[in-house]
């Protein structure tokens, strides 16, 4: 799926858009990919408050909607 591939892109803006797309589409297949992305996302990106909130929101939406 395109959004899942986007989580691995070299560009931070593409990864952010992909995380938001994945987070807004409840599917249990996406949870693992979001967890993995959060674990390896460059620290500097996670210190950017907007990006950190977006990744966290995507993950929370998955858990809420998928269970």
N, CA, C and O atoms as CSV, one atom per row, in Angstrom:
chain,resi,resn,atom,element,x,y,z
A,1,UNK,N,N,0.838,-1.176,0.000
A,1,UNK,CA,C,0.000,0.000,0.000
A,1,UNK,C,C,0.887,1.244,0.000
A,1,UNK,O,O,1.942,1.261,0.634
A,2,UNK,N,N,0.468,2.249,-0.690
A,2,UNK,CA,C,1.244,3.469,-0.876
A,2,UNK,C,C,1.570,4.157,0.446
A,2,UNK,O,O,2.705,4.588,0.650
A,3,UNK,N,N,0.599,4.268,1.340
A,3,UNK,CA,C,0.833,4.952,2.614
A,3,UNK,C,C,1.875,4.225,3.449
A,3,UNK,O,O,2.713,4.864,4.085
A,4,UNK,N,N,1.833,2.910,3.455
A,4,UNK,CA,C,2.818,2.150,4.211
A,4,UNK,C,C,4.216,2.352,3.630
A,4,UNK,O,O,5.186,2.453,4.382
A,5,UNK,N,N,4.331,2.410,2.324
A,5,UNK,CA,C,5.629,2.692,1.696
A,5,UNK,C,C,6.099,4.093,2.054
A,5,UNK,O,O,7.295,4.336,2.215
A,6,UNK,N,N,5.153,5.006,2.178
A,6,UNK,CA,C,5.488,6.386,2.533
A,6,UNK,C,C,6.122,6.510,3.902
A,6,UNK,O,O,6.903,7.431,4.143
A,7,UNK,N,N,5.796,5.591,4.808
A,7,UNK,CA,C,6.393,5.620,6.147
A,7,UNK,C,C,7.897,5.377,6.107
A,7,UNK,O,O,8.608,5.720,7.052
A,8,UNK,N,N,8.381,4.788,5.021
A,8,UNK,CA,C,9.801,4.473,4.880
A,8,UNK,C,C,10.547,5.487,4.009
A,8,UNK,O,O,11.752,5.349,3.798
A,9,UNK,N,N,9.856,6.485,3.512
A,9,UNK,CA,C,10.467,7.448,2.603
A,9,UNK,C,C,11.577,8.238,3.307
A,9,UNK,O,O,11.542,8.420,4.524
A,10,UNK,N,N,12.553,8.700,2.537
A,10,UNK,CA,C,13.647,9.495,3.088
A,10,UNK,C,C,13.209,10.899,3.497
A,10,UNK,O,O,13.857,11.540,4.324
A,11,UNK,N,N,12.123,11.368,2.924
A,11,UNK,CA,C,11.667,12.737,3.200
A,11,UNK,C,C,10.697,12.758,4.387
A,11,UNK,O,O,9.697,12.040,4.399
A,12,UNK,N,N,11.010,13.586,5.376
A,12,UNK,CA,C,10.191,13.686,6.583
A,12,UNK,C,C,8.754,14.100,6.259
A,12,UNK,O,O,7.815,13.613,6.887
A,13,UNK,N,N,8.580,14.983,5.299
A,13,UNK,CA,C,7.229,15.441,4.969
A,13,UNK,C,C,6.381,14.309,4.391
A,13,UNK,O,O,5.176,14.241,4.636
A,14,UNK,N,N,7.011,13.428,3.629
A,14,UNK,CA,C,6.289,12.281,3.067
A,14,UNK,C,C,5.920,11.306,4.185
A,14,UNK,O,O,4.806,10.784,4.213
A,15,UNK,N,N,6.856,11.062,5.107
A,15,UNK,CA,C,6.570,10.166,6.231
A,15,UNK,C,C,5.429,10.711,7.080
A,15,UNK,O,O,4.569,9.953,7.529
A,16,UNK,N,N,5.419,12.011,7.300
A,16,UNK,CA,C,4.352,12.629,8.094
A,16,UNK,C,C,3.003,12.456,7.404
A,16,UNK,O,O,2.032,12.050,8.043
A,17,UNK,N,N,2.930,12.756,6.117
A,17,UNK,CA,C,1.672,12.585,5.386
A,17,UNK,C,C,1.221,11.130,5.400
A,17,UNK,O,O,0.031,10.840,5.524
A,18,UNK,N,N,2.176,10.225,5.271
A,18,UNK,CA,C,1.840,8.797,5.291
A,18,UNK,C,C,1.300,8.388,6.653
A,18,UNK,O,O,0.330,7.634,6.733
A,19,UNK,N,N,1.917,8.875,7.723
A,19,UNK,CA,C,1.450,8.547,9.070
A,19,UNK,C,C,0.030,9.057,9.284
A,19,UNK,O,O,-0.797,8.366,9.878
A,20,UNK,N,N,-0.248,10.245,8.808
A,20,UNK,CA,C,-1.604,10.792,8.947
A,20,UNK,C,C,-2.604,9.991,8.121
A,20,UNK,O,O,-3.725,9.749,8.568
A,21,UNK,N,N,-2.209,9.585,6.934
A,21,UNK,CA,C,-3.099,8.777,6.083
A,21,UNK,C,C,-3.375,7.426,6.729
A,21,UNK,O,O,-4.519,6.972,6.764
A,22,UNK,N,N,-2.329,6.786,7.240
A,22,UNK,CA,C,-2.487,5.488,7.889
A,22,UNK,C,C,-3.338,5.628,9.143
A,22,UNK,O,O,-4.192,4.783,9.412
A,23,UNK,N,N,-3.111,6.685,9.907
A,23,UNK,CA,C,-3.867,6.898,11.137
A,23,UNK,C,C,-5.340,7.172,10.911
A,23,UNK,O,O,-6.168,6.899,11.780
A,24,UNK,N,N,-5.666,7.706,9.755
A,24,UNK,CA,C,-7.068,8.022,9.489
A,24,UNK,C,C,-7.806,6.883,8.796
A,24,UNK,O,O,-8.987,7.013,8.474
A,25,UNK,N,N,-7.118,5.769,8.566
A,25,UNK,CA,C,-7.720,4.615,7.912
A,25,UNK,C,C,-7.577,3.398,8.822
A,25,UNK,O,O,-6.584,2.677,8.726
A,26,UNK,N,N,-8.545,3.157,9.699
A,26,UNK,CA,C,-8.424,2.045,10.650
A,26,UNK,C,C,-8.222,0.700,9.955
A,26,UNK,O,O,-9.034,0.278,9.132
A,27,UNK,N,N,-7.135,0.050,10.303
A,27,UNK,CA,C,-6.811,-1.249,9.736
A,27,UNK,C,C,-5.742,-1.875,10.625
A,27,UNK,O,O,-4.691,-1.267,10.831
A,28,UNK,N,N,-5.977,-3.055,11.150
A,28,UNK,CA,C,-5.009,-3.668,12.058
A,28,UNK,C,C,-3.639,-3.881,11.424
A,28,UNK,O,O,-2.644,-3.986,12.141
A,29,UNK,N,N,-3.567,-3.946,10.110
A,29,UNK,CA,C,-2.269,-4.107,9.444
A,29,UNK,C,C,-1.382,-2.887,9.614
A,29,UNK,O,O,-0.164,-2.990,9.466
A,30,UNK,N,N,-1.962,-1.737,9.919
A,30,UNK,CA,C,-1.203,-0.497,10.018
A,30,UNK,C,C,-0.560,-0.292,11.383
A,30,UNK,O,O,0.421,0.445,11.490
A,31,UNK,N,N,-1.080,-0.917,12.418
A,31,UNK,CA,C,-0.600,-0.668,13.779
A,31,UNK,C,C,0.887,-0.990,13.903
A,31,UNK,O,O,1.655,-0.175,14.414
A,32,UNK,N,N,1.295,-2.159,13.443
A,32,UNK,CA,C,2.702,-2.543,13.528
A,32,UNK,C,C,3.608,-1.576,12.788
A,32,UNK,O,O,4.688,-1.239,13.272
A,33,UNK,N,N,3.178,-1.131,11.624
A,33,UNK,CA,C,3.987,-0.206,10.832
A,33,UNK,C,C,4.151,1.131,11.554
A,33,UNK,O,O,5.229,1.724,11.524
A,34,UNK,N,N,3.091,1.604,12.200
A,34,UNK,CA,C,3.189,2.864,12.939
A,34,UNK,C,C,4.101,2.726,14.150
A,34,UNK,O,O,4.892,3.625,14.437
A,35,UNK,N,N,3.997,1.618,14.858
A,35,UNK,CA,C,4.863,1.387,16.020
A,35,UNK,C,C,6.322,1.346,15.560
A,35,UNK,O,O,7.188,1.962,16.181
A,36,UNK,N,N,6.588,0.632,14.488
A,36,UNK,CA,C,7.951,0.557,13.959
A,36,UNK,C,C,8.474,1.932,13.566
A,36,UNK,O,O,9.626,2.268,13.841
A,37,UNK,N,N,7.628,2.719,12.927
A,37,UNK,CA,C,8.054,4.063,12.508
A,37,UNK,C,C,8.385,4.927,13.714
A,37,UNK,O,O,9.379,5.653,13.697
A,38,UNK,N,N,7.579,4.861,14.748
A,38,UNK,CA,C,7.847,5.652,15.950
A,38,UNK,C,C,9.160,5.223,16.598
A,38,UNK,O,O,9.868,6.047,17.177
A,39,UNK,N,N,9.483,3.939,16.502
A,39,UNK,CA,C,10.703,3.424,17.127
A,39,UNK,C,C,11.966,3.870,16.393
A,39,UNK,O,O,13.026,3.982,17.008
A,40,UNK,N,N,11.870,4.124,15.096
A,40,UNK,CA,C,13.071,4.446,14.330
A,40,UNK,C,C,13.081,5.869,13.774
A,40,UNK,O,O,14.051,6.274,13.133
A,41,UNK,N,N,12.038,6.612,14.006
A,41,UNK,CA,C,11.987,7.985,13.483
A,41,UNK,C,C,13.130,8.787,14.099
A,41,UNK,O,O,13.347,8.727,15.309
A,42,UNK,N,N,13.859,9.535,13.279
A,42,UNK,CA,C,14.976,10.325,13.808
A,42,UNK,C,C,14.533,11.214,14.972
A,42,UNK,O,O,13.472,11.836,14.930
A,43,UNK,N,N,15.348,11.258,15.982
A,43,UNK,CA,C,15.010,12.005,17.191
A,43,UNK,C,C,14.676,13.458,16.887
A,43,UNK,O,O,13.765,14.024,17.490
A,44,UNK,N,N,15.395,14.057,15.970
A,44,UNK,CA,C,15.136,15.458,15.646
A,44,UNK,C,C,13.728,15.653,15.110
A,44,UNK,O,O,13.106,16.686,15.355
A,45,UNK,N,N,13.224,14.668,14.380
A,45,UNK,CA,C,11.871,14.770,13.850
A,45,UNK,C,C,10.852,14.668,14.971
A,45,UNK,O,O,9.848,15.380,14.972
A,46,UNK,N,N,11.110,13.780,15.929
A,46,UNK,CA,C,10.163,13.621,17.027
A,46,UNK,C,C,10.178,14.811,17.969
A,46,UNK,O,O,9.216,15.024,18.707
A,47,UNK,N,N,11.250,15.590,17.957
A,47,UNK,CA,C,11.287,16.785,18.793
A,47,UNK,C,C,10.502,17.922,18.156
A,47,UNK,O,O,10.188,18.911,18.818
A,48,UNK,N,N,10.190,17.787,16.900
A,48,UNK,CA,C,9.319,18.752,16.242
A,48,UNK,C,C,7.914,18.431,16.734
A,48,UNK,O,O,7.338,17.407,16.367
A,49,UNK,N,N,7.373,19.299,17.554
A,49,UNK,CA,C,6.111,19.021,18.239
A,49,UNK,C,C,4.983,18.645,17.292
A,49,UNK,O,O,4.231,17.713,17.578
A,50,UNK,N,N,4.847,19.335,16.191
A,50,UNK,CA,C,3.759,19.038,15.258
A,50,UNK,C,C,3.881,17.634,14.688
A,50,UNK,O,O,2.886,16.917,14.580
A,51,UNK,N,N,5.079,17.243,14.327
A,51,UNK,CA,C,5.281,15.911,13.762
A,51,UNK,C,C,5.084,14.829,14.819
A,51,UNK,O,O,4.494,13.786,14.539
A,52,UNK,N,N,5.570,15.072,16.020
A,52,UNK,CA,C,5.400,14.094,17.093
A,52,UNK,C,C,3.922,13.901,17.408
A,52,UNK,O,O,3.469,12.775,17.612
A,53,UNK,N,N,3.178,14.987,17.446
A,53,UNK,CA,C,1.740,14.899,17.709
A,53,UNK,C,C,1.047,14.146,16.587
A,53,UNK,O,O,0.153,13.341,16.847
A,54,UNK,N,N,1.441,14.392,15.351
A,54,UNK,CA,C,0.810,13.716,14.216
A,54,UNK,C,C,1.063,12.214,14.266
A,54,UNK,O,O,0.143,11.426,14.046
A,55,UNK,N,N,2.298,11.810,14.552
A,55,UNK,CA,C,2.590,10.375,14.630
A,55,UNK,C,C,1.845,9.729,15.790
A,55,UNK,O,O,1.320,8.623,15.661
A,56,UNK,N,N,1.803,10.420,16.916
A,56,UNK,CA,C,1.092,9.884,18.075
A,56,UNK,C,C,-0.400,9.782,17.786
A,56,UNK,O,O,-1.033,8.782,18.121
A,57,UNK,N,N,-0.957,10.806,17.170
A,57,UNK,CA,C,-2.380,10.793,16.843
A,57,UNK,C,C,-2.712,9.652,15.888
A,57,UNK,O,O,-3.731,8.980,16.047
A,58,UNK,N,N,-1.861,9.436,14.907
A,58,UNK,CA,C,-2.090,8.343,13.961
A,58,UNK,C,C,-2.123,7.004,14.688
A,58,UNK,O,O,-2.983,6.166,14.418
A,59,UNK,N,N,-1.205,6.810,15.591
A,59,UNK,CA,C,-1.135,5.563,16.356
A,59,UNK,C,C,-2.367,5.400,17.247
A,59,UNK,O,O,-2.961,4.323,17.296
A,60,UNK,N,N,-2.747,6.464,17.948
A,60,UNK,CA,C,-3.902,6.405,18.850
A,60,UNK,C,C,-5.181,6.139,18.073
A,60,UNK,O,O,-6.024,5.357,18.514
A,61,UNK,N,N,-5.331,6.776,16.932
A,61,UNK,CA,C,-6.534,6.536,16.120
A,61,UNK,C,C,-6.617,5.088,15.688
A,61,UNK,O,O,-7.702,4.508,15.667
A,62,UNK,N,N,-5.496,4.500,15.346
A,62,UNK,CA,C,-5.496,3.087,14.978
A,62,UNK,C,C,-5.956,2.226,16.143
A,62,UNK,O,O,-6.809,1.352,15.984
A,63,UNK,N,N,-5.390,2.477,17.305
A,63,UNK,CA,C,-5.760,1.663,18.475
A,63,UNK,C,C,-7.226,1.840,18.827
A,63,UNK,O,O,-7.908,0.876,19.176
A,64,UNK,N,N,-7.710,3.067,18.736
A,64,UNK,CA,C,-9.112,3.341,19.072
A,64,UNK,C,C,-10.057,2.631,18.106
A,64,UNK,O,O,-11.040,2.017,18.520
A,65,UNK,N,N,-9.747,2.723,16.825
A,65,UNK,CA,C,-10.667,2.213,15.812
A,65,UNK,C,C,-10.523,0.723,15.539
A,65,UNK,O,O,-11.480,0.064,15.135
A,66,UNK,N,N,-9.330,0.198,15.760
A,66,UNK,CA,C,-9.093,-1.210,15.480
A,66,UNK,C,C,-9.241,-2.039,16.742
A,66,UNK,O,O,-9.686,-3.185,16.702
A,67,UNK,N,N,-8.861,-1.440,17.861
A,67,UNK,CA,C,-8.992,-2.120,19.153
A,67,UNK,C,C,-7.777,-2.842,19.445
A,67,UNK,O,O,-7.677,-3.486,20.489
